[in-house]
Every structure is written in C-alpha cells, then in structure tokens.
Amino acid sequence: MNFAPLELDEQTAAFRDEVLAFLDEHLTDEVHEEEWRTGAGHNAQFHKALGARGWIVPTWSESEGGAGLTPFQEVILERELAARHVPTITKGTTRLVLSAVVEHASQRLKDEVLPGVASGDICFCLGYTEPDAGSDLAAARTRAVRDGDEWVIDGQKMFTTGAQNCQYAFLVTRTNPDAPKHKGITMFLCPLEGAEIQAVHTLGGERTNMVFFDGLRISDHYRLGEVDRGWSVLMGPLNAEHGMGDDRGPVIESRGGMYGGATVDAYAHAVEWARQPDVDGKRPIDDPGVRRRLARVALDLETMSLAPGPMGRIVSSENLIRSARDLIDLLGPAGVLSHDADGAVGGGWIEYSHRFAQGTAIYGGTTDVHRNIIAERMLGLPRSTPR
Ligand SMILES: Cc1cc2nc3c(=O)[nH]c(=O)nc-3n(C[C@H](O)[C@H](O)[C@H](O)COP(=O)(O)OP(=O)(O)OC[C@H]3O[C@@H](n4cnc5c(N)ncnc54)[C@H](O)[C@@H]3O)c2cc1C
C-alpha cells in the first residue's frame, strides 16, 4: 500500500490555493474570537462570503447560486474549512436539510428558500430532539393541527443548534396521535419567526437552544411531503447525518474527519509543548514514555481519518475523547488552563478539546445508536429495539 501523501493535479492544486487565499482574506482573528466567545458554530459574515463564491452549495451550477465544482473539489474545500476550524455547524445542518427540500418541497417553497440558501441569507436547523424524544425520534410529541390552509404548531424542541441564526427549522411534528408512532409524523420547513428561542450553553462550549412553539401558525406550503408520511422525508437527512446516505463524497468522507480537526490541533500543540525544555533544560519529547503516548494519539488520528460512514463517526468521537484525556494527563496543570489563561498550552486548545470531546458521543445520534446502525443495517443482525 502506498502511504505517500496524495499529489494534486495542477488544476486541483490551483483550486486549493484559491481556497487558502479565500480563508486568508475572510477567516479573520475576529471570526475565531467570536466562535470562542459564543460557540455558535456560525459566523454570518463569513457564511455570506462563502455564499458569494458559490461555496455553500458548491456543486450547484452558477445559475443556481453554486460554483459548479466537482465533488472532488468540494472535498478539498470542506477539508480546508475543517483544517482551519471554520465555524460551519449551521452550514452543515442547512446542507443536511437541503436534500429533503429539493426532493419534497413545493415549487413555491423552493422558490422562497433555495436562492437564499445558496447566497448564505437563509439557514436551516434540525428540529428533531424533544425533552422526551432523542434517540427515539418517532416518539416526538410536538403537535401540528390543520386549520384550513394553515397548521398550528404547539410543543417544545430541545438542543436545536443554530436556531438563533436560522430562518427555518426542519421540524418533526405529530399530526396523528392515534396512528403507530412512525406513521403519524409530518415534516415541515417551519419558519422560526414567532417561535421562542432560549439559549443552552454546553460543557463543550457550544451554544444550542430550546425552542418553544405556542400556537405558531404556518401556511401549508411549508409542509414537506405527505401528511402523516413524514418518516420517509426525515430519513434522507437522518441517513446522511448517520453516514448512511447516498454516495455524496463529502458527507461520507468527512465522517472520520469530523472530530479529527480538534485532535489534529491538540496533538500539534502537545508536540510543540513536548519540544520545549523545562527549567532543568530537559525536553519531554526526549523521554520515550512521552513519545509513546504522543505516538498513540498520532495513530488514533490515522484511524479516525480512515474509517468511513457510521464506523468513522464512532471512531472519530471515541478517539477524540481518549486522545484529549491522555494529552491532558500527559501535560499536567498546563493542559487544563483554558483559552486566554496565562501559560495555557496552544491557547487553551487541549483543555477545550477535552470538554468538546464529551458531546461528540451524543449529537448527530449517539455512538450507541451508531453501533445499532452498524449491527442492524450493515451486518443484518436483529433489531435492538423491537418495533
Ligand atoms: C451539543 C448538542 C447539540 C445537539 N444538536 C441537536 C440539533 O441541532 N438538533 C436536534 O434535533 N438534536 C440535537 N441534539 C440532540 C441529540 O441528537 C440527542 O441528545 C441525542 O440524539 C440523544 O438523545 P437524548 O439526549 O434524548 O438521549 P436518549 O435518547 O434518552 O439516550 C440516553 C442514553 O441511552 C442510550 N440509548 C438510547 N436508545 C438506545 C438504543 N436504542 N440502543 C442503545 N442505546 C440507546 C443513548 O446512547 C444514551 O447513552 C444535540 C445534542 C447536544 C448535546
């Protein structure tokens, strides 16, 4: 097997240079500082700059607001954004929902939202989880009741990340409480104007939300797919999030790399720390025990980037949790100093990675749920939870 780095052809290398120049211009210190401060996973100005280049939906044609990139160029773009820690959580949720909108929305709704998505003016968040429905999404209770040409929405969503920066939520609602739970669900691209959004700040530094719907009235043209048949509409974005979607390269390819970025930088900062002499002039890296522990993190990084689909999701999260914990242990007190504290290694990146790591086992479907997906849908084993 050839482990040499991939050589890019001239055209691809030129495109990568274009991406790097774009990042140098638009990814300012202010963008990073805002993300440290808010944990929002989104920067409106940067997002619109991406939109102006056609890089929010880069494989769409220029007339649709894209840039006509090839799927491979899209991979290059996504990798560089990830490597530079661009806050792209809301771009990610918008992209996940887009396939369902393209497939199931009325022409009126497509005309209303698609140009704005491409330009960066419109974003979507995921309105799945509720206080009593997380892994078991079909247990959702948020009600949608038809009233003429409108629907009335009542209920509460939990962990609706990015809602404060989004115009619409891809909303799971119950329209038939008497049907078996998978059969009474209807999906909406629900305008968020009129919903109450309350911030939730996590241990990992991320901002997410509770969203309350109290008699919110929306037009029927915001419905995606048929009434009570929402489960099949939901499946597209959900499968893509679980790394079980179609064969679009970036979605699958980025699974292992999803949390790789945090590990890459934590590792780099730890190596840098290990190369510095202490007060006695000794460098930690000269100790074989330290080198062995750093090498283990480097190996974790390799396996993270190689595993595809739901396997990548699990390995990526679990390796990050283990690596961040090991690095904190290796560095001692300097490793637990947070961003902006004097003497924090790597500007607090290792401490942050350790906190951030914990949530990665939960969102986007927990690692347990991904193990079920591998067992049931890839290995054909019996269902863990009978219908
Ligand atoms: C920071 C953050 C951001 C999030 N962003 C969003 C978002 O944008 N939109 C959104 O809708 N949701 C979001 N979520 C919610 C997330 O998807 C859910 O928390 C997750 O799916 C788990 O649901 P739950 O919290 O209700 O836990 P539960 O489903 O109650 O699970 C509790 C425990 O039981 C285990 N478990 C449950 N069912 C099974 C099973 N069948 N087999 C094996 N083990 C099982 C789980 O792995 C977990 O350990 C976010 C969560 C966090 C923490």
The ligand as an SDF file (V2000), in Angstrom:
LIG
                    3D

 53 58  0  0  0  0  0  0  0  0999 V2000
  -24.4520   19.9090   21.9190 C   0  0  0  0  0  0  0  0  0  0  0  0
  -25.6430   19.1860   21.3490 C   0  0  0  0  0  0  0  0  0  0  0  0
  -26.1630   19.6160   20.1420 C   0  0  0  0  0  0  0  0  0  0  0  0
  -27.2950   18.9900   19.6060 C   0  0  0  0  0  0  0  0  0  0  0  0
  -27.8500   19.4890   18.4400 N   0  0  0  0  0  0  0  0  0  0  0  0
  -29.0400   18.9980   18.0250 C   0  0  0  0  0  0  0  0  0  0  0  0
  -29.7400   19.6180   16.9330 C   0  0  0  0  0  0  0  0  0  0  0  0
  -29.2490   20.5550   16.3060 O   0  0  0  0  0  0  0  0  0  0  0  0
  -30.9910   19.1770   16.6320 N   0  0  0  0  0  0  0  0  0  0  0  0
  -31.5730   18.1310   17.3000 C   0  0  0  0  0  0  0  0  0  0  0  0
  -32.7130   17.7890   16.9710 O   0  0  0  0  0  0  0  0  0  0  0  0
  -30.9180   17.4990   18.3070 N   0  0  0  0  0  0  0  0  0  0  0  0
  -29.6860   17.9180   18.6910 C   0  0  0  0  0  0  0  0  0  0  0  0
  -29.0340   17.3220   19.7450 N   0  0  0  0  0  0  0  0  0  0  0  0
  -29.6890   16.2390   20.4340 C   0  0  0  0  0  0  0  0  0  0  0  0
  -29.0200   14.8900   20.2260 C   0  0  0  0  0  0  0  0  0  0  0  0
  -29.1970   14.4290   18.9020 O   0  0  0  0  0  0  0  0  0  0  0  0
  -29.6420   13.9440   21.2550 C   0  0  0  0  0  0  0  0  0  0  0  0
  -29.1940   14.3920   22.5270 O   0  0  0  0  0  0  0  0  0  0  0  0
  -29.2310   12.5130   21.0280 C   0  0  0  0  0  0  0  0  0  0  0  0
  -29.8360   12.0070   19.8730 O   0  0  0  0  0  0  0  0  0  0  0  0
  -29.5830   11.6130   22.2260 C   0  0  0  0  0  0  0  0  0  0  0  0
  -30.8920   11.8290   22.6180 O   0  0  0  0  0  0  0  0  0  0  0  0
  -31.2310   12.0680   24.1740 P   0  0  0  0  0  0  0  0  0  0  0  0
  -30.3660   13.1780   24.6530 O   0  0  0  0  0  0  0  0  0  0  0  0
  -32.7110   12.2280   24.2990 O   0  0  0  0  0  0  0  0  0  0  0  0
  -30.7580   10.7570   24.9220 O   0  0  0  0  0  0  0  0  0  0  0  0
  -31.5470    9.3770   24.9520 P   0  0  0  0  0  0  0  0  0  0  0  0
  -32.0470    9.0240   23.5950 O   0  0  0  0  0  0  0  0  0  0  0  0
  -32.5290    9.4240   26.0710 O   0  0  0  0  0  0  0  0  0  0  0  0
  -30.3690    8.3850   25.3080 O   0  0  0  0  0  0  0  0  0  0  0  0
  -29.8670    8.2130   26.6470 C   0  0  0  0  0  0  0  0  0  0  0  0
  -28.8100    7.1180   26.6170 C   0  0  0  0  0  0  0  0  0  0  0  0
  -29.4170    5.8790   26.1710 O   0  0  0  0  0  0  0  0  0  0  0  0
  -28.7290    5.3630   25.0370 C   0  0  0  0  0  0  0  0  0  0  0  0
  -29.7080    4.7790   24.1060 N   0  0  0  0  0  0  0  0  0  0  0  0
  -30.9050    5.3100   23.7430 C   0  0  0  0  0  0  0  0  0  0  0  0
  -31.5180    4.4970   22.8610 N   0  0  0  0  0  0  0  0  0  0  0  0
  -30.6900    3.4440   22.6480 C   0  0  0  0  0  0  0  0  0  0  0  0
  -30.7690    2.2750   21.8260 C   0  0  0  0  0  0  0  0  0  0  0  0
  -31.8240    2.0310   21.0350 N   0  0  0  0  0  0  0  0  0  0  0  0
  -29.7130    1.4130   21.8660 N   0  0  0  0  0  0  0  0  0  0  0  0
  -28.6340    1.6530   22.6660 C   0  0  0  0  0  0  0  0  0  0  0  0
  -28.5140    2.7370   23.4700 N   0  0  0  0  0  0  0  0  0  0  0  0
  -29.5220    3.6260   23.4530 C   0  0  0  0  0  0  0  0  0  0  0  0
  -28.0520    6.5680   24.4080 C   0  0  0  0  0  0  0  0  0  0  0  0
  -26.9040    6.1870   23.6560 O   0  0  0  0  0  0  0  0  0  0  0  0
  -27.6810    7.4060   25.6280 C   0  0  0  0  0  0  0  0  0  0  0  0
  -26.4890    6.9490   26.1860 O   0  0  0  0  0  0  0  0  0  0  0  0
  -27.8770   17.8910   20.2760 C   0  0  0  0  0  0  0  0  0  0  0  0
  -27.3210   17.4350   21.4750 C   0  0  0  0  0  0  0  0  0  0  0  0
  -26.2170   18.0750   22.0220 C   0  0  0  0  0  0  0  0  0  0  0  0
  -25.6510   17.5810   23.3100 C   0  0  0  0  0  0  0  0  0  0  0  0
  1  2  1  0
  2  3  1  0
  2 52  2  0
  3  4  2  0
  4  5  1  0
  4 50  1  0
  5  6  2  0
  6  7  1  0
  6 13  1  0
  7  8  2  0
  7  9  1  0
  9 10  1  0
 10 11  2  0
 10 12  1  0
 12 13  2  0
 13 14  1  0
 14 15  1  0
 14 50  1  0
 15 16  1  0
 16 17  1  0
 16 18  1  0
 18 19  1  0
 18 20  1  0
 20 21  1  0
 20 22  1  0
 22 23  1  0
 23 24  1  0
 24 25  2  0
 24 26  1  0
 24 27  1  0
 27 28  1  0
 28 29  2  0
 28 30  1  0
 28 31  1  0
 31 32  1  0
 32 33  1  0
 33 34  1  0
 33 48  1  0
 34 35  1  0
 35 36  1  0
 35 46  1  0
 36 37  1  0
 36 45  1  0
 37 38  2  0
 38 39  1  0
 39 40  1  0
 39 45  2  0
 40 41  1  0
 40 42  2  0
 42 43  1  0
 43 44  2  0
 44 45  1  0
 46 47  1  0
 46 48  1  0
 48 49  1  0
 50 51  2  0
 51 52  1  0
 52 53  1  0
M  END
$$$$
